[in-house]
Amino acid sequence: MVKLRARCLLVGDAAVGKSALSHMFHSDGTLFQKNYSMTAGVELLMKCVHIPETSDSVELYIIDSPGKPALVDTCEKMWGEPSLLCLVFDLTSEPSFTHCSQWVDRVRSHCRGLQLPGVLVGNKSDLSTRREVQASVAQEWAQSHGLDYHEMSAKEVENSEAPLLSLARLFLALYQERCELIQSLSPG
């Protein structure tokens, strides 16, 4: 049985649903606030994710960061050294998807080029008639940046566990790779 802890950085443009997503993660889908005020600082939430078919778990410390550029500048130092990345965009907003490249660049710059395992999440899948970003395009972009891709609706609690489970599995795999590397370095 392995119990791990990981710092998960949650970023994306303002109003894509990052806070709704983090509150849904934290509350197991029971809390969706209809009235949100814009995140002005960094909010920290913790969620323990048990990996099915194993006895392993990962405690995700989710760092919900603001989406407004002026606020991000002041909050970036509170990101610390993240272990995972959860990048969120709004499926009904092409610009929020286009800005994902800037978010990845910003996070990589903050992490001094370190490649973080993570997920790209297209939120607001319940608004299918207003969709501006096709799943195939987002999937291809995510793959080209080394991220898993998930679509969900925080409001309707659709597919809400998939990104968390993916993050936990990615972190466990990273841990196992590093353990194997250490074992391969030991003499005999």
ABEGO torsion letter per residue (X at the ends): XBBBBBBBBBBEBBGAGAAAAAAAAAAGGABBBABBBBBABBBBBBBBBBBBGBABBBBBBBBBBBABAAAAAAAAAAAEBBABBBBBBBAABAAAAAAAAAAAAAAAAAAGGBBBBBBBBBBGAABAAABABBAAAAAAAAAAAGBBBBBBBAAAGBGAAAAAAAAAAAAAAAAAAAAAAAAAABBX
